[in-house]
Amino acid sequence: MEKILSKAEIEALLNAVFDGRIEPEKELAKAEGSAVSYDLFNTEAFRGFVPNLDIIYDGYIRFNRITLSNRLRKSVEIKKVGARSYKFDDFLQTLPSPVCMAIFKLDPLKGAALVALDSSLAYCIVDSVLGGTSRTTIALNRLFTNLELRLVETVLIDVLADLEKAWSPLYPAKLSLLRMEMNPRLVTIVPPEYQVVTMTIKVHIEDTVGTMIFVVPIMTIEPIRDKLKEGMQFDLMAIDPQWSYRLSSEILDAPLELSVELGNSTISLRELLELEAGDTIMLDKPCTSELLVKIEGVPKYQAIPGTRHGNKAMQISDILSNMRNKHGRQA
């Protein structure tokens, strides 16, 4: 018996029915009249649109901009170009040659995904890791050597680590590199007719611009499509949960200049020039009165001078702002 639908088309049809994108009764009513051509893979409902997936890549860009800059010790800027859906075989036809690809796993989700780097970006990374200027304009249309692949792999491990952090607020997926590949014909993360969604990213490393493409099969993220639609936890990505704690710690350790104003005295320039060692300058207040304490030149406290453990010390007697507020209320 001849097959009418392929396995992928059957899965697409069932998903469309379960999600309510296709109503069997209406489709049967149409079929009673005349046959209607219906492309399951290219309908608007199943064109690979995944809501809120771009927010994950926004988080990745924030993380990787810093990571890649530190790794290469160069100024790096990363920008999204846009998302698009393909049949996997059609996507492979769009890849430039040569291309550097990394296949990775998203545990516990099924299947594998990949990230592809064009030759400009790959050679720039290799040159930067080896201490070069990364500003070469020579087009290298050859396959990558094992050493070059190994150097790019070290950067791609950082890429997957940052992408994993971007995924974590939504879904705790563990990203692990499976292998590196240069020939698109040897890459089969899904059957050729299966749908994948891509995100193209431009990476600017000083004067060099390269392209990085993330590819995730629709079937891989289908189990968490509802979580993507809800997007309830994406606010965690905008603010690092540890950011407030780290900022508080840094502020508490920040050095400040503290000074105590013992008093004031007015003398002439002649008297100042005639001062010698051992001379006494009379101030306008006794040593037992409250003194003004300044933080970074700003008056903050009143304090009483004294000694503690043989050292000169000040005991805070009042907070200047509270005292001002008290006087203000009395007025």
FISE-399534 format. One record per residue (C-alpha): residue number from 1; residue in one letter; chain; x, y, z. Coordinates in Angstrom, 3 decimals, padded with zeros to 6 digits. Layout:
<pts>
nr = NUM&rest = A&kette = A&east = X&north = Y&up = Z
...
</pts>
This chain:
<pts>
nr = 1&rest = M&kette = A&east = 000.000&north = 000.000&up = 000.000
nr = 2&rest = E&kette = A&east = 001.393&north = 003.361&up = -001.015
nr = 3&rest = K&kette = A&east = 002.086&north = 005.849&up = 001.785
nr = 4&rest = I&kette = A&east = 000.032&north = 009.012&up = 001.563
nr = 5&rest = L&kette = A&east = 001.796&north = 010.971&up = 004.331
nr = 6&rest = S&kette = A&east = 005.354&north = 010.732&up = 005.559
nr = 7&rest = K&kette = A&east = 006.146&north = 010.268&up = 009.254
nr = 8&rest = A&kette = A&east = 007.049&north = 013.937&up = 009.638
nr = 9&rest = E&kette = A&east = 003.827&north = 015.052&up = 007.952
nr = 10&rest = I&kette = A&east = 001.765&north = 012.809&up = 010.228
nr = 11&rest = E&kette = A&east = 003.434&north = 014.334&up = 013.307
nr = 12&rest = A&kette = A&east = 002.826&north = 017.825&up = 011.951
nr = 13&rest = L&kette = A&east = -000.848&north = 017.009&up = 011.307
nr = 14&rest = L&kette = A&east = -001.376&north = 015.583&up = 014.796
nr = 15&rest = N&kette = A&east = 000.300&north = 018.589&up = 016.425
nr = 16&rest = A&kette = A&east = -001.867&north = 020.950&up = 014.404
nr = 17&rest = V&kette = A&east = -005.030&north = 019.090&up = 015.483
nr = 18&rest = F&kette = A&east = -004.026&north = 018.977&up = 019.161
nr = 19&rest = D&kette = A&east = -003.170&north = 022.704&up = 019.179
nr = 20&rest = G&kette = A&east = -006.462&north = 023.606&up = 017.493
nr = 21&rest = R&kette = A&east = -004.829&north = 024.987&up = 014.366
nr = 22&rest = I&kette = A&east = -006.799&north = 022.487&up = 012.239
nr = 23&rest = E&kette = A&east = -010.437&north = 021.541&up = 012.904
nr = 24&rest = P&kette = A&east = -011.167&north = 018.064&up = 011.467
nr = 25&rest = E&kette = A&east = -014.888&north = 018.783&up = 010.959
nr = 26&rest = K&kette = A&east = -014.222&north = 021.819&up = 008.791
nr = 27&rest = E&kette = A&east = -011.535&north = 020.019&up = 006.821
nr = 28&rest = L&kette = A&east = -013.878&north = 017.101&up = 006.148
nr = 29&rest = A&kette = A&east = -016.584&north = 019.503&up = 005.034
nr = 30&rest = K&kette = A&east = -014.160&north = 021.021&up = 002.538
nr = 31&rest = A&kette = A&east = -013.152&north = 017.572&up = 001.299
nr = 32&rest = E&kette = A&east = -016.777&north = 016.727&up = 000.366
nr = 33&rest = G&kette = A&east = -016.664&north = 019.323&up = -002.374
nr = 34&rest = S&kette = A&east = -013.296&north = 019.333&up = -004.066
nr = 35&rest = A&kette = A&east = -009.768&north = 018.444&up = -003.040
nr = 36&rest = V&kette = A&east = -007.778&north = 021.307&up = -001.498
nr = 37&rest = S&kette = A&east = -003.975&north = 021.462&up = -001.527
nr = 38&rest = Y&kette = A&east = -002.692&north = 021.818&up = 002.049
nr = 39&rest = D&kette = A&east = 001.029&north = 022.089&up = 002.749
nr = 40&rest = L&kette = A&east = 001.481&north = 021.035&up = 006.360
nr = 41&rest = F&kette = A&east = 005.019&north = 022.364&up = 006.618
nr = 42&rest = N&kette = A&east = 004.507&north = 025.788&up = 005.052
nr = 43&rest = T&kette = A&east = 001.288&north = 026.923&up = 006.704
nr = 44&rest = E&kette = A&east = 001.510&north = 030.072&up = 008.795
nr = 45&rest = A&kette = A&east = 000.684&north = 028.054&up = 011.915
nr = 46&rest = F&kette = A&east = 003.509&north = 025.579&up = 011.382
nr = 47&rest = R&kette = A&east = 006.155&north = 027.752&up = 009.793
nr = 48&rest = G&kette = A&east = 008.498&north = 027.274&up = 012.685
nr = 49&rest = F&kette = A&east = 007.333&north = 030.254&up = 014.715
nr = 50&rest = V&kette = A&east = 008.349&north = 029.739&up = 018.341
nr = 51&rest = P&kette = A&east = 007.157&north = 032.509&up = 020.680
nr = 52&rest = N&kette = A&east = 009.707&north = 034.101&up = 023.017
nr = 53&rest = L&kette = A&east = 012.595&north = 032.003&up = 021.693
nr = 54&rest = D&kette = A&east = 014.378&north = 035.217&up = 020.701
nr = 55&rest = I&kette = A&east = 014.457&north = 036.251&up = 024.378
nr = 56&rest = I&kette = A&east = 016.752&north = 033.308&up = 025.060
nr = 57&rest = Y&kette = A&east = 019.169&north = 034.624&up = 022.441
nr = 58&rest = D&kette = A&east = 018.948&north = 038.107&up = 023.981
nr = 59&rest = G&kette = A&east = 020.160&north = 036.582&up = 027.236
nr = 60&rest = Y&kette = A&east = 022.887&north = 034.674&up = 025.416
nr = 61&rest = I&kette = A&east = 024.152&north = 037.865&up = 023.756
nr = 62&rest = R&kette = A&east = 024.438&north = 039.625&up = 027.129
nr = 63&rest = F&kette = A&east = 026.479&north = 036.772&up = 028.564
nr = 64&rest = N&kette = A&east = 028.654&north = 035.983&up = 025.551
nr = 65&rest = R&kette = A&east = 029.621&north = 039.580&up = 024.774
nr = 66&rest = I&kette = A&east = 031.585&north = 039.639&up = 028.028
nr = 67&rest = T&kette = A&east = 032.855&north = 036.058&up = 027.790
nr = 68&rest = L&kette = A&east = 034.125&north = 036.409&up = 024.220
nr = 69&rest = S&kette = A&east = 035.741&north = 039.782&up = 024.924
nr = 70&rest = N&kette = A&east = 037.641&north = 038.287&up = 027.853
nr = 71&rest = R&kette = A&east = 038.611&north = 035.173&up = 025.899
nr = 72&rest = L&kette = A&east = 039.948&north = 037.053&up = 022.864
nr = 73&rest = R&kette = A&east = 041.044&north = 040.182&up = 024.786
nr = 74&rest = K&kette = A&east = 039.428&north = 042.309&up = 022.116
nr = 75&rest = S&kette = A&east = 036.380&north = 044.513&up = 021.790
nr = 76&rest = V&kette = A&east = 033.404&north = 042.344&up = 020.785
nr = 77&rest = E&kette = A&east = 029.896&north = 043.396&up = 019.767
nr = 78&rest = I&kette = A&east = 027.116&north = 040.879&up = 019.088
nr = 79&rest = K&kette = A&east = 023.805&north = 041.669&up = 017.385
nr = 80&rest = K&kette = A&east = 020.785&north = 039.617&up = 016.358
nr = 81&rest = V&kette = A&east = 019.942&north = 039.569&up = 012.657
nr = 82&rest = G&kette = A&east = 016.736&north = 037.560&up = 012.815
nr = 83&rest = A&kette = A&east = 015.044&north = 034.194&up = 013.166
nr = 84&rest = R&kette = A&east = 013.813&north = 032.028&up = 010.306
nr = 85&rest = S&kette = A&east = 012.379&north = 028.584&up = 009.748
nr = 86&rest = Y&kette = A&east = 013.584&north = 026.044&up = 007.156
nr = 87&rest = K&kette = A&east = 013.302&north = 022.435&up = 006.249
nr = 88&rest = F&kette = A&east = 016.605&north = 021.083&up = 007.474
nr = 89&rest = D&kette = A&east = 017.800&north = 020.119&up = 003.986
nr = 90&rest = D&kette = A&east = 016.978&north = 023.612&up = 002.677
nr = 91&rest = F&kette = A&east = 018.951&north = 025.168&up = 005.518
nr = 92&rest = L&kette = A&east = 022.047&north = 023.112&up = 004.705
nr = 93&rest = Q&kette = A&east = 021.911&north = 024.499&up = 001.160
nr = 94&rest = T&kette = A&east = 022.244&north = 028.049&up = 002.522
nr = 95&rest = L&kette = A&east = 025.484&north = 027.400&up = 004.410
nr = 96&rest = P&kette = A&east = 028.621&north = 029.005&up = 002.955
nr = 97&rest = S&kette = A&east = 031.751&north = 027.022&up = 002.196
nr = 98&rest = P&kette = A&east = 033.871&north = 026.490&up = 004.175
nr = 99&rest = V&kette = A&east = 031.858&north = 026.457&up = 007.388
nr = 100&rest = C&kette = A&east = 032.648&north = 025.402&up = 010.937
nr = 101&rest = M&kette = A&east = 029.811&north = 023.584&up = 012.696
nr = 102&rest = A&kette = A&east = 029.384&north = 022.299&up = 016.228
nr = 103&rest = I&kette = A&east = 026.679&north = 019.727&up = 016.986
nr = 104&rest = F&kette = A&east = 025.446&north = 019.822&up = 020.568
nr = 105&rest = K&kette = A&east = 022.887&north = 018.110&up = 022.773
nr = 106&rest = L&kette = A&east = 020.206&north = 019.758&up = 024.891
nr = 107&rest = D&kette = A&east = 019.614&north = 017.236&up = 027.674
nr = 108&rest = P&kette = A&east = 016.995&north = 016.133&up = 028.548
nr = 109&rest = L&kette = A&east = 015.310&north = 017.345&up = 025.335
nr = 110&rest = K&kette = A&east = 015.364&north = 014.905&up = 022.440
nr = 111&rest = G&kette = A&east = 017.531&north = 015.311&up = 019.372
nr = 112&rest = A&kette = A&east = 020.497&north = 017.565&up = 018.761
nr = 113&rest = A&kette = A&east = 021.079&north = 021.154&up = 017.611
nr = 114&rest = L&kette = A&east = 023.971&north = 022.913&up = 015.941
nr = 115&rest = V&kette = A&east = 025.760&north = 026.237&up = 015.706
nr = 116&rest = A&kette = A&east = 027.514&north = 027.241&up = 012.489
nr = 117&rest = L&kette = A&east = 030.312&north = 029.809&up = 012.082
nr = 118&rest = D&kette = A&east = 031.309&north = 031.227&up = 008.732
nr = 119&rest = S&kette = A&east = 034.986&north = 031.213&up = 007.748
nr = 120&rest = S&kette = A&east = 035.493&north = 034.923&up = 008.530
nr = 121&rest = L&kette = A&east = 034.460&north = 034.473&up = 012.144
nr = 122&rest = A&kette = A&east = 036.256&north = 031.140&up = 012.583
nr = 123&rest = Y&kette = A&east = 039.592&north = 032.406&up = 011.209
nr = 124&rest = C&kette = A&east = 039.259&north = 035.621&up = 013.214
nr = 125&rest = I&kette = A&east = 038.807&north = 033.560&up = 016.397
nr = 126&rest = V&kette = A&east = 041.838&north = 031.418&up = 015.544
nr = 127&rest = D&kette = A&east = 043.959&north = 034.501&up = 014.827
nr = 128&rest = S&kette = A&east = 042.859&north = 036.213&up = 018.046
nr = 129&rest = V&kette = A&east = 043.461&north = 033.163&up = 020.252
nr = 130&rest = L&kette = A&east = 046.976&north = 032.905&up = 018.830
nr = 131&rest = G&kette = A&east = 047.642&north = 036.576&up = 019.608
nr = 132&rest = G&kette = A&east = 047.131&north = 038.026&up = 016.122
nr = 133&rest = T&kette = A&east = 045.474&north = 041.294&up = 015.160
nr = 134&rest = S&kette = A&east = 042.373&north = 039.564&up = 013.686
nr = 135&rest = R&kette = A&east = 042.229&north = 042.294&up = 011.046
nr = 136&rest = T&kette = A&east = 043.266&north = 040.230&up = 008.041
nr = 137&rest = T&kette = A&east = 041.130&north = 040.672&up = 004.926
nr = 138&rest = I&kette = A&east = 042.490&north = 037.596&up = 003.118
nr = 139&rest = A&kette = A&east = 039.743&north = 035.187&up = 002.083
nr = 140&rest = L&kette = A&east = 040.731&north = 031.654&up = 003.064
nr = 141&rest = N&kette = A&east = 038.643&north = 029.213&up = 001.037
nr = 142&rest = R&kette = A&east = 040.032&north = 026.002&up = 002.455
nr = 143&rest = L&kette = A&east = 039.033&north = 023.447&up = 005.035
nr = 144&rest = F&kette = A&east = 040.029&north = 024.063&up = 008.631
nr = 145&rest = T&kette = A&east = 042.976&north = 022.197&up = 010.062
nr = 146&rest = N&kette = A&east = 042.628&north = 020.061&up = 013.193
nr = 147&rest = L&kette = A&east = 044.488&north = 022.704&up = 015.195
nr = 148&rest = E&kette = A&east = 042.161&north = 025.459&up = 013.973
nr = 149&rest = L&kette = A&east = 039.102&north = 023.353&up = 014.799
nr = 150&rest = R&kette = A&east = 040.480&north = 022.719&up = 018.263
nr = 151&rest = L&kette = A&east = 040.986&north = 026.453&up = 018.884
nr = 152&rest = V&kette = A&east = 037.484&north = 027.275&up = 017.657
nr = 153&rest = E&kette = A&east = 036.139&north = 024.460&up = 019.831
nr = 154&rest = T&kette = A&east = 037.447&north = 026.153&up = 022.983
nr = 155&rest = V&kette = A&east = 035.432&north = 029.258&up = 022.112
nr = 156&rest = L&kette = A&east = 032.345&north = 027.225&up = 021.213
nr = 157&rest = I&kette = A&east = 032.448&north = 025.555&up = 024.623
nr = 158&rest = D&kette = A&east = 032.138&north = 029.065&up = 026.098
nr = 159&rest = V&kette = A&east = 029.286&north = 029.761&up = 023.659
nr = 160&rest = L&kette = A&east = 027.364&north = 026.690&up = 024.844
nr = 161&rest = A&kette = A&east = 027.990&north = 027.574&up = 028.495
nr = 162&rest = D&kette = A&east = 026.506&north = 031.057&up = 027.961
nr = 163&rest = L&kette = A&east = 023.600&north = 029.626&up = 025.965
nr = 164&rest = E&kette = A&east = 022.927&north = 027.190&up = 028.796
nr = 165&rest = K&kette = A&east = 022.753&north = 030.097&up = 031.250
nr = 166&rest = A&kette = A&east = 020.315&north = 031.858&up = 028.912
nr = 167&rest = W&kette = A&east = 018.101&north = 028.759&up = 028.817
nr = 168&rest = S&kette = A&east = 018.126&north = 028.173&up = 032.576
nr = 169&rest = P&kette = A&east = 015.347&north = 030.618&up = 033.599
nr = 170&rest = L&kette = A&east = 012.981&north = 028.838&up = 031.211
nr = 171&rest = Y&kette = A&east = 014.197&north = 025.254&up = 031.171
nr = 172&rest = P&kette = A&east = 017.229&north = 023.703&up = 032.924
nr = 173&rest = A&kette = A&east = 018.791&north = 022.156&up = 029.817
nr = 174&rest = K&kette = A&east = 022.336&north = 020.824&up = 029.898
nr = 175&rest = L&kette = A&east = 024.203&north = 021.746&up = 026.699
nr = 176&rest = S&kette = A&east = 027.090&north = 019.487&up = 025.749
nr = 177&rest = L&kette = A&east = 029.245&north = 019.503&up = 022.637
nr = 178&rest = L&kette = A&east = 029.044&north = 016.271&up = 020.625
nr = 179&rest = R&kette = A&east = 031.444&north = 016.918&up = 017.750
nr = 180&rest = M&kette = A&east = 032.832&north = 019.445&up = 015.299
nr = 181&rest = E&kette = A&east = 032.152&north = 019.199&up = 011.558
nr = 182&rest = M&kette = A&east = 033.108&north = 021.058&up = 008.367
nr = 183&rest = N&kette = A&east = 031.040&north = 019.254&up = 005.717
nr = 184&rest = P&kette = A&east = 027.269&north = 019.995&up = 005.829
nr = 185&rest = R&kette = A&east = 026.577&north = 016.722&up = 004.024
nr = 186&rest = L&kette = A&east = 027.830&north = 014.830&up = 007.066
nr = 187&rest = V&kette = A&east = 025.475&north = 016.608&up = 009.468
nr = 188&rest = T&kette = A&east = 022.083&north = 015.024&up = 010.161
nr = 189&rest = I&kette = A&east = 020.510&north = 016.284&up = 013.364
nr = 190&rest = V&kette = A&east = 017.010&north = 015.564&up = 011.951
nr = 191&rest = P&kette = A&east = 015.675&north = 014.036&up = 008.729
nr = 192&rest = P&kette = A&east = 015.921&north = 016.390&up = 005.712
nr = 193&rest = E&kette = A&east = 012.199&north = 017.217&up = 005.597
nr = 194&rest = Y&kette = A&east = 011.926&north = 018.137&up = 009.298
nr = 195&rest = Q&kette = A&east = 011.502&north = 021.767&up = 010.278
nr = 196&rest = V&kette = A&east = 014.209&north = 023.727&up = 012.109
nr = 197&rest = V&kette = A&east = 014.228&north = 027.269&up = 013.446
nr = 198&rest = T&kette = A&east = 017.395&north = 029.353&up = 013.084
nr = 199&rest = M&kette = A&east = 018.723&north = 032.501&up = 014.694
nr = 200&rest = T&kette = A&east = 021.397&north = 034.454&up = 012.820
nr = 201&rest = I&kette = A&east = 023.800&north = 036.569&up = 014.873
nr = 202&rest = K&kette = A&east = 026.436&north = 039.024&up = 013.671
nr = 203&rest = V&kette = A&east = 029.661&north = 039.063&up = 015.687
nr = 204&rest = H&kette = A&east = 031.913&north = 042.129&up = 015.414
nr = 205&rest = I&kette = A&east = 035.452&north = 041.512&up = 016.655
nr = 206&rest = E&kette = A&east = 037.051&north = 044.933&up = 016.264
nr = 207&rest = D&kette = A&east = 037.094&north = 045.456&up = 012.457
nr = 208&rest = T&kette = A&east = 036.093&north = 041.895&up = 011.520
nr = 209&rest = V&kette = A&east = 032.465&north = 040.883&up = 011.076
nr = 210&rest = G&kette = A&east = 031.373&north = 037.248&up = 011.056
nr = 211&rest = T&kette = A&east = 028.148&north = 035.278&up = 011.216
nr = 212&rest = M&kette = A&east = 027.012&north = 032.710&up = 013.759
nr = 213&rest = I&kette = A&east = 023.825&north = 030.692&up = 013.183
nr = 214&rest = F&kette = A&east = 022.033&north = 028.680&up = 015.855
nr = 215&rest = V&kette = A&east = 019.830&north = 025.848&up = 014.568
nr = 216&rest = V&kette = A&east = 017.277&north = 024.044&up = 016.748
nr = 217&rest = P&kette = A&east = 014.796&north = 021.442&up = 015.416
nr = 218&rest = I&kette = A&east = 011.122&north = 022.190&up = 016.042
nr = 219&rest = M&kette = A&east = 010.631&north = 018.653&up = 017.328
nr = 220&rest = T&kette = A&east = 013.292&north = 019.282&up = 020.003
nr = 221&rest = I&kette = A&east = 011.550&north = 022.272&up = 021.573
nr = 222&rest = E&kette = A&east = 007.980&north = 021.110&up = 020.906
nr = 223&rest = P&kette = A&east = 007.642&north = 019.614&up = 024.450
nr = 224&rest = I&kette = A&east = 008.340&north = 023.027&up = 026.020
nr = 225&rest = R&kette = A&east = 006.408&north = 025.163&up = 023.531
nr = 226&rest = D&kette = A&east = 003.816&north = 026.000&up = 026.213
nr = 227&rest = K&kette = A&east = 006.518&north = 027.245&up = 028.566
nr = 228&rest = L&kette = A&east = 007.873&north = 029.432&up = 025.785
nr = 229&rest = K&kette = A&east = 004.403&north = 030.869&up = 025.202
nr = 230&rest = E&kette = A&east = 003.924&north = 031.680&up = 028.869
nr = 231&rest = G&kette = A&east = 007.309&north = 033.333&up = 029.264
nr = 232&rest = M&kette = A&east = 006.657&north = 033.740&up = 032.986
nr = 233&rest = Q&kette = A&east = 010.247&north = 033.427&up = 034.143
nr = 234&rest = F&kette = A&east = 011.974&north = 035.573&up = 031.553
nr = 235&rest = D&kette = A&east = 012.159&north = 038.479&up = 033.970
nr = 236&rest = L&kette = A&east = 014.868&north = 036.483&up = 035.764
nr = 237&rest = M&kette = A&east = 017.079&north = 036.879&up = 032.705
nr = 238&rest = A&kette = A&east = 016.870&north = 040.660&up = 032.697
nr = 239&rest = I&kette = A&east = 018.287&north = 040.882&up = 036.239
nr = 240&rest = D&kette = A&east = 020.937&north = 038.543&up = 037.549
nr = 241&rest = P&kette = A&east = 019.627&north = 037.092&up = 040.862
nr = 242&rest = Q&kette = A&east = 023.110&north = 037.495&up = 042.367
nr = 243&rest = W&kette = A&east = 023.604&north = 041.005&up = 041.006
nr = 244&rest = S&kette = A&east = 022.084&north = 042.817&up = 043.989
nr = 245&rest = Y&kette = A&east = 024.146&north = 040.777&up = 046.466
nr = 246&rest = R&kette = A&east = 027.391&north = 041.342&up = 044.571
nr = 247&rest = L&kette = A&east = 026.692&north = 045.065&up = 044.225
nr = 248&rest = S&kette = A&east = 026.026&north = 045.360&up = 047.969
nr = 249&rest = S&kette = A&east = 029.253&north = 043.528&up = 048.760
nr = 250&rest = E&kette = A&east = 031.272&north = 045.773&up = 046.454
nr = 251&rest = I&kette = A&east = 029.714&north = 048.926&up = 047.924
nr = 252&rest = L&kette = A&east = 030.433&north = 047.801&up = 051.493
nr = 253&rest = D&kette = A&east = 034.102&north = 047.272&up = 050.584
nr = 254&rest = A&kette = A&east = 034.471&north = 050.614&up = 048.796
nr = 255&rest = P&kette = A&east = 037.102&north = 052.865&up = 050.467
nr = 256&rest = L&kette = A&east = 035.898&north = 056.222&up = 051.828
nr = 257&rest = E&kette = A&east = 037.743&north = 059.263&up = 053.156
nr = 258&rest = L&kette = A&east = 036.768&north = 060.203&up = 056.706
nr = 259&rest = S&kette = A&east = 037.878&north = 063.520&up = 058.230
nr = 260&rest = V&kette = A&east = 037.201&north = 065.229&up = 061.569
nr = 261&rest = E&kette = A&east = 037.053&north = 068.994&up = 061.808
nr = 262&rest = L&kette = A&east = 038.646&north = 069.911&up = 065.140
nr = 263&rest = G&kette = A&east = 037.773&north = 073.575&up = 064.884
nr = 264&rest = N&kette = A&east = 038.533&north = 076.796&up = 063.056
nr = 265&rest = S&kette = A&east = 040.946&north = 079.655&up = 063.500
nr = 266&rest = T&kette = A&east = 041.582&north = 082.845&up = 061.578
nr = 267&rest = I&kette = A&east = 045.160&north = 084.057&up = 061.145
nr = 268&rest = S&kette = A&east = 046.874&north = 086.446&up = 058.774
nr = 269&rest = L&kette = A&east = 049.193&north = 085.384&up = 055.972
nr = 270&rest = R&kette = A&east = 052.109&north = 086.965&up = 057.901
nr = 271&rest = E&kette = A&east = 051.290&north = 084.857&up = 060.961
nr = 272&rest = L&kette = A&east = 051.078&north = 081.738&up = 058.763
nr = 273&rest = L&kette = A&east = 054.510&north = 082.428&up = 057.268
nr = 274&rest = E&kette = A&east = 056.012&north = 083.024&up = 060.726
nr = 275&rest = L&kette = A&east = 054.782&north = 079.730&up = 062.205
nr = 276&rest = E&kette = A&east = 057.498&north = 077.500&up = 063.623
nr = 277&rest = A&kette = A&east = 057.640&north = 074.048&up = 065.145
nr = 278&rest = G&kette = A&east = 056.106&north = 074.107&up = 068.647
nr = 279&rest = D&kette = A&east = 053.810&north = 077.099&up = 067.991
nr = 280&rest = T&kette = A&east = 050.206&north = 076.747&up = 069.206
nr = 281&rest = I&kette = A&east = 047.128&north = 077.653&up = 067.173
nr = 282&rest = M&kette = A&east = 044.046&north = 078.453&up = 069.234
nr = 283&rest = L&kette = A&east = 040.809&north = 077.039&up = 067.847
nr = 284&rest = D&kette = A&east = 037.306&north = 078.444&up = 068.270
nr = 285&rest = K&kette = A&east = 036.013&north = 075.517&up = 070.410
nr = 286&rest = P&kette = A&east = 037.285&north = 073.485&up = 073.353
nr = 287&rest = C&kette = A&east = 038.636&north = 069.978&up = 072.815
nr = 288&rest = T&kette = A&east = 035.742&north = 068.477&up = 074.804
nr = 289&rest = S&kette = A&east = 032.996&north = 069.855&up = 072.511
nr = 290&rest = E&kette = A&east = 031.308&north = 067.894&up = 069.724
nr = 291&rest = L&kette = A&east = 033.267&north = 067.869&up = 066.485
nr = 292&rest = L&kette = A&east = 032.073&north = 067.668&up = 062.896
nr = 293&rest = V&kette = A&east = 032.785&north = 064.382&up = 061.043
nr = 294&rest = K&kette = A&east = 032.816&north = 064.464&up = 057.225
nr = 295&rest = I&kette = A&east = 032.590&north = 061.549&up = 054.771
nr = 296&rest = E&kette = A&east = 034.136&north = 062.354&up = 051.392
nr = 297&rest = G&kette = A&east = 033.907&north = 066.045&up = 052.348
nr = 298&rest = V&kette = A&east = 030.182&north = 065.846&up = 053.206
nr = 299&rest = P&kette = A&east = 029.148&north = 066.574&up = 056.850
nr = 300&rest = K&kette = A&east = 027.540&north = 063.415&up = 058.280
nr = 301&rest = Y&kette = A&east = 028.030&north = 063.097&up = 062.058
nr = 302&rest = Q&kette = A&east = 028.707&north = 064.890&up = 065.319
nr = 303&rest = A&kette = A&east = 031.283&north = 063.144&up = 067.497
nr = 304&rest = I&kette = A&east = 033.048&north = 063.502&up = 070.846
nr = 305&rest = P&kette = A&east = 036.862&north = 063.160&up = 070.865
nr = 306&rest = G&kette = A&east = 038.625&north = 060.769&up = 073.220
nr = 307&rest = T&kette = A&east = 041.022&north = 057.822&up = 073.411
nr = 308&rest = R&kette = A&east = 040.515&north = 054.048&up = 073.155
nr = 309&rest = H&kette = A&east = 043.219&north = 051.461&up = 073.818
nr = 310&rest = G&kette = A&east = 045.790&north = 054.241&up = 073.732
nr = 311&rest = N&kette = A&east = 044.663&north = 055.525&up = 070.329
nr = 312&rest = K&kette = A&east = 042.915&north = 058.752&up = 069.469
nr = 313&rest = A&kette = A&east = 039.237&north = 058.007&up = 068.744
nr = 314&rest = M&kette = A&east = 035.865&north = 059.609&up = 068.071
nr = 315&rest = Q&kette = A&east = 032.542&north = 058.537&up = 069.532
nr = 316&rest = I&kette = A&east = 029.539&north = 059.286&up = 067.278
nr = 317&rest = S&kette = A&east = 027.030&north = 061.313&up = 069.277
nr = 318&rest = D&kette = A&east = 024.510&north = 062.215&up = 066.569
nr = 319&rest = I&kette = A&east = 023.734&north = 061.736&up = 062.893
nr = 320&rest = L&kette = A&east = 023.710&north = 065.106&up = 061.230
nr = 321&rest = S&kette = A&east = 020.824&north = 064.319&up = 058.845
nr = 322&rest = N&kette = A&east = 018.607&north = 063.164&up = 061.728
nr = 323&rest = M&kette = A&east = 019.462&north = 066.287&up = 063.626
nr = 324&rest = R&kette = A&east = 018.502&north = 068.426&up = 060.620
nr = 325&rest = N&kette = A&east = 015.212&north = 066.558&up = 060.206
nr = 326&rest = K&kette = A&east = 014.485&north = 067.040&up = 063.928
nr = 327&rest = H&kette = A&east = 015.126&north = 070.770&up = 063.701
nr = 328&rest = G&kette = A&east = 013.006&north = 070.927&up = 060.564
nr = 329&rest = R&kette = A&east = 010.034&north = 069.287&up = 062.325
nr = 330&rest = Q&kette = A&east = 010.369&north = 071.629&up = 065.304
nr = 331&rest = A&kette = A&east = 010.320&north = 074.594&up = 062.964
</pts>
